[in-house]
Amino acid sequence: MYAVINVSGRQEKVVPGETITIEKLEGNVGDIVSFGAPVLLADIDIELAAKSEIKGKIVEHGKGDKVLVFKKLRRKRYMRKKGHRQQYTKVEILKW
């Protein structure tokens, strides 16, 4: 049994007990987060799928790997180097 949920403008396929990594959510470690009604709920009647609600527990917050952006124009003495680390949240999906 699995579900597809909308999180931060993306669709994620989740299974109860699974830990997923998504963009940073507000809340502390141990808080329960509600993702609302799922887009798709497999192996369940349609009436039950409309009434169900997917919830998760925040496991940790962190930063991803650094991504470097380098721009250069040859013969113009133009070089720019910029780094970025995306913040993320790990969420454990609870039973629905």
Summary of the structure (lengths in Angstrom):
residues: 96
radius of gyration: 18.9
end to end distance: 10.5
largest distance: 65.6
contacts: 223
relative contact order: 0.30
helix: 6%
strand: 60%
